Amino acid sequence: MQRWNGWGDEQFNLELPTQGQSFLSQRVGSGKPLTDASLESVCAKVPESRLPADATVDKLIDTSPEVRVRHARGQSLPDWLAMRSGDFGVFPDGVACPENSRDVQKLLQYAQASNIELIPYGGGTSVAGHINPLASDKPVLTVDMGGMNRLTDLDRESQIATFGAGTPGPLVESQLRAHGYTLGHFPQSFELSTIGGWVASRSSGQQSLRYGRIEQLFAGGRVETLKGTLDLPTIPASSAGPDIREMILGSEGRIGLITEVKVRVSRLPAQESFHVVFFPDWDRARTACRKLVQNRTQLSMLRLSNTIETETQLALAGHPHLIGMLEKVLSLRGSAEGKCMMTFGLTGTSRQCDSAKHEAKRICAEYKGVYTGTRLGKKWAEKRFTMPYLREALWQMGYAVDTLETATDWDNVDNLLALMEGSLRGGLQAREESKNERTHVFTHLSHFYGQGCSIYTTYVFRVADSYEETLARWKHLKNTTSELIVRNRGTISHQHGVGKDHAPFLPVEKGELGMLAIRSLCQTFDPEGILNPKTLVE
């Protein structure tokens, strides 16, 4: 069963190796964990449901306390603190579980007639407050799309697959692979996140270099709105005015509920492998990545860790013998100090992979990269969807961890990265209440384009003596650094979406007229403002 107060399967735990514990203690100090609330104590706080009875939808709605608790929060650090402390504040009044578009239509009619706020729920993996109910005079109904989780059609000739919007990543891939196909969309939240959520939040997968982001994969589908059904046909390309698909991508439940998603799929590749290269310094590593992408080298994925992330990953890897051998090799090659680790993927036919590998090794060698083969790449592939479980291990040791991500043009990457890391690294010391606290900060680049790339920064700090002060520390780090990002040519989000947490920072990116256009679009489909209110736009 899924954890009610954290990430993933409650039977699975990812232990932090001893050297990893020592590493963190040296950098931020020893942690002291806070006390967790029990599920029973939280359920006792859930108030009576305010939802009015209605025979047309009653069988779809569950108002039991535990179900409402399990659908009240996502996976952001504030969500984590709410779940662990038991101080949720607000719960949905009920959770609906539709099985088809007709059920969703009934729920929309019910909400409109009874003035009920609706929040769509996919896998519950939001890290930006998308699915959190807010205090409201209106009842709140969360709509769990998990019952719509099947591959309903596969057009082999056009390579278009149709899924229910609540299909989680593993089911998307297993149902496609049974027919010899793949979507190739692998966000880190893959285990739990859903195909409808990917569309609603403009998701990006780890192998976007080959398969594209979700906007390249999303071919059409069906959206149920308060004004009727919006059918999006699967047309390869069109010059017939604005693309309605683009209105749905990133709409975050403000326009309607996505019930059906049609995606462009690919035949399963003949082979796939992941390789690791170490560079002696950041400048050469970053330049090599830019050259690889701008030369259109046919890689399926590319990731570059800066020096601190490289050091952190190796410390947390838990393979001391392997890492020791690696350090010796790198030292002999002059890449031990200041080293930066690049991971790249090769996917396709044998000929395609051989050609891309040759080109990648040639460019890396130009910048003094040391190619180390596939052993570390295999380790990355094995663990790439389990890393979110580390938060549980860190929490039990008294550490809080969160991330900030953005994207910017190549000429601004180093500047913005330095500003972000500097803001996070010194942020707690700028507050009187936490002036003696340190933050461990590290970054990687993971999605690459000809004009720029994404920047993904992780920060770890000790929890305070109270949940309130821990949340205050997070708010300070999050808000000051988010403001810095949007004021320095970065997007407020490259892959996590806007939600409620990022909504205050969106106007800097979109501008006054752009925000007016977004609000007008939402009001066209939802004039009463009952669909996921305060998400995307305040």
GIBELQUI-V575212 format. One record per residue. N is the residue number from 0. PHI is phi in degrees with one decimal (* if undefined). Layout:
n:phi
N:PHI
N:PHI
//
This chain:
n:phi
0:*
1:-73.0
2:-58.9
3:-83.5
4:-129.1
5:-177.7
6:-93.7
7:73.5
8:-68.9
9:-68.3
10:-87.7
11:-107.7
12:-130.7
13:-111.7
14:-80.4
15:-88.2
16:-62.8
17:-56.0
18:-67.4
19:-69.3
20:-62.9
21:-64.6
22:-59.3
23:-67.5
24:-60.4
25:-67.4
26:-92.2
27:-127.4
28:99.1
29:-72.8
30:-92.9
31:-132.0
32:-68.7
33:-88.9
34:-82.8
35:-87.0
36:-76.7
37:-90.1
38:-60.1
39:-62.5
40:-67.8
41:-72.1
42:-59.5
43:-66.7
44:-87.9
45:-71.6
46:-76.0
47:-61.3
48:-69.4
49:-98.7
50:-70.9
51:-73.8
52:-69.1
53:-156.7
54:-60.6
55:-74.2
56:-129.8
57:-54.9
58:-69.8
59:-90.0
60:-111.3
61:-114.5
62:-110.4
63:-67.1
64:-56.4
65:-64.0
66:-63.4
67:-68.1
68:-62.5
69:-68.6
70:-114.7
71:-90.9
72:-143.0
73:-99.8
74:-128.9
75:-72.2
76:-63.4
77:-60.1
78:-62.9
79:-58.9
80:-65.4
81:-63.9
82:-68.5
83:-73.5
84:-81.9
85:85.4
86:-93.6
87:-74.1
88:81.4
89:-129.6
90:-123.5
91:-65.0
92:-77.9
93:-175.5
94:-126.9
95:-95.9
96:-127.3
97:-70.3
98:-114.2
99:-160.3
100:-64.1
101:-63.1
102:-61.0
103:-64.7
104:-58.5
105:-61.9
106:-65.8
107:-65.3
108:-64.0
109:-61.9
110:-63.7
111:-66.9
112:-69.5
113:-108.0
114:55.9
115:-112.2
116:-82.4
117:-113.8
118:-124.0
119:-72.9
120:-134.3
121:-101.7
122:-102.7
123:71.5
124:-99.4
125:-56.3
126:-114.8
127:-134.2
128:79.4
129:-61.1
130:-105.4
131:-79.9
132:-71.2
133:-106.5
134:-58.8
135:-154.8
136:-71.2
137:-90.8
138:-63.8
139:-120.9
140:-117.9
141:-87.7
142:-111.0
143:-84.0
144:-86.5
145:-62.3
146:-74.9
147:-106.1
148:-130.5
149:-123.7
150:-75.8
151:-102.8
152:-161.6
153:-137.9
154:-90.5
155:-67.9
156:-70.2
157:-89.2
158:56.2
159:-118.1
160:-111.3
161:-114.9
162:-125.9
163:-65.9
164:-65.2
165:-90.5
166:-74.2
167:-76.1
168:-48.8
169:-58.6
170:-74.4
171:-57.7
172:-71.2
173:-65.8
174:-71.1
175:-72.5
176:-64.8
177:-61.9
178:-107.8
179:87.9
180:-125.4
181:-144.2
182:-85.3
183:77.2
184:-105.0
185:-130.3
186:-68.8
187:-62.7
188:-82.8
189:-45.8
190:-57.3
191:-118.2
192:-68.1
193:-115.2
194:-65.1
195:-68.5
196:-65.5
197:-60.2
198:-68.0
199:-64.1
200:-114.7
201:54.5
202:-71.2
203:-131.6
204:-97.0
205:-65.1
206:-109.9
207:-67.9
208:-61.4
209:-92.4
210:-96.0
211:91.1
212:-73.0
213:-63.4
214:-67.6
215:-80.8
216:-89.5
217:-74.2
218:-99.1
219:164.2
220:153.1
221:-140.6
222:-128.7
223:-93.1
224:-122.5
225:-68.5
226:-100.1
227:132.8
228:-91.1
229:-107.8
230:-97.4
231:-110.0
232:-70.6
233:-92.3
234:-103.2
235:-56.6
236:-162.8
237:-155.6
238:-111.2
239:-86.4
240:74.4
241:-58.7
242:-86.3
243:-64.5
244:-54.9
245:-66.8
246:-70.3
247:-81.2
248:-59.6
249:79.5
250:-78.6
251:56.1
252:81.0
253:-83.1
254:-97.3
255:175.8
256:-107.2
257:-70.8
258:-112.3
259:-140.1
260:-125.8
261:-106.0
262:-129.3
263:-86.3
264:-109.9
265:-127.0
266:-63.5
267:-57.9
268:-69.8
269:-69.0
270:-155.1
271:-154.3
272:-152.4
273:-126.8
274:-125.1
275:-125.4
276:-127.8
277:-110.7
278:-110.5
279:-72.6
280:-158.9
281:-66.7
282:-57.3
283:-69.2
284:-65.0
285:-64.3
286:-64.2
287:-61.6
288:-61.6
289:-61.0
290:-64.1
291:-58.0
292:-75.5
293:-69.5
294:-83.1
295:59.6
296:-60.6
297:-81.0
298:-90.2
299:-96.3
300:-154.5
301:-152.2
302:-144.3
303:-126.5
304:-95.0
305:-72.8
306:-57.6
307:-70.4
308:-66.7
309:-58.3
310:-61.0
311:-65.7
312:-61.5
313:-67.4
314:-69.1
315:-90.1
316:-66.8
317:79.2
318:-127.7
319:-58.6
320:-66.1
321:-61.8
322:-66.2
323:-61.9
324:-62.9
325:-61.4
326:-59.9
327:-64.2
328:-62.3
329:-65.7
330:-63.5
331:-65.1
332:-92.6
333:77.6
334:-122.3
335:-79.9
336:-84.0
337:74.5
338:-65.9
339:-126.6
340:-98.0
341:-108.2
342:-117.0
343:-130.5
344:-110.7
345:-121.4
346:-139.8
347:145.0
348:-76.9
349:-59.0
350:-65.9
351:-61.5
352:-67.2
353:-62.5
354:-64.5
355:-65.7
356:-63.8
357:-60.2
358:-66.7
359:-63.8
360:-65.1
361:-64.0
362:-66.4
363:-61.5
364:-63.5
365:-58.4
366:-110.6
367:66.0
368:-72.3
369:-104.5
370:-77.3
371:-116.2
372:86.7
373:-108.8
374:-61.8
375:-69.8
376:-63.1
377:-64.5
378:-61.3
379:-62.2
380:-62.9
381:-66.9
382:-107.6
383:-65.1
384:-100.9
385:-100.3
386:-58.7
387:-58.7
388:-69.1
389:-62.8
390:-60.1
391:-62.6
392:-62.4
393:-65.3
394:-60.6
395:-65.6
396:-95.3
397:95.0
398:-119.2
399:-106.9
400:-135.4
401:-150.3
402:-134.0
403:-131.6
404:-139.4
405:-157.1
406:-149.0
407:-155.9
408:-71.8
409:-57.0
410:-70.2
411:-117.3
412:-60.1
413:-64.0
414:-62.7
415:-68.3
416:-59.8
417:-64.4
418:-64.1
419:-63.0
420:-64.4
421:-64.4
422:-63.0
423:-72.6
424:-66.7
425:-104.2
426:-63.6
427:-68.9
428:-71.1
429:-80.0
430:-101.8
431:-60.6
432:-70.0
433:-134.2
434:-65.7
435:-99.3
436:-91.6
437:-114.5
438:-125.2
439:-91.6
440:-127.6
441:-151.6
442:-141.1
443:-136.8
444:-101.3
445:-136.2
446:-133.5
447:-122.0
448:-138.0
449:-57.2
450:-94.7
451:178.5
452:-159.8
453:-85.1
454:-124.6
455:-124.3
456:-113.6
457:-107.4
458:-135.7
459:-125.0
460:-144.5
461:-73.7
462:-69.1
463:-82.8
464:-76.6
465:-140.1
466:-65.7
467:-62.8
468:-71.5
469:-62.7
470:-65.1
471:-62.8
472:-62.7
473:-60.8
474:-57.4
475:-63.6
476:-64.2
477:-64.8
478:-70.2
479:-66.2
480:-76.6
481:-63.6
482:-62.6
483:-63.3
484:-60.2
485:-71.5
486:-84.5
487:-129.2
488:67.9
489:-109.2
490:-78.9
491:-68.6
492:-159.6
493:-90.0
494:-148.5
495:-96.5
496:85.7
497:-97.6
498:59.6
499:-94.7
500:-68.1
501:-95.2
502:-55.6
503:-63.0
504:-98.5
505:-67.2
506:-57.9
507:-63.2
508:-77.1
509:-90.8
510:82.2
511:-60.9
512:-69.6
513:-62.8
514:-65.5
515:-61.2
516:-64.5
517:-65.6
518:-62.9
519:-64.2
520:-63.1
521:-61.1
522:-67.9
523:-61.9
524:-89.2
525:-144.4
526:-62.5
527:-88.4
528:67.1
529:-102.5
530:-95.2
531:42.9
532:-59.5
533:70.4
534:-89.8
535:73.9
536:-126.5
537:-75.8
//
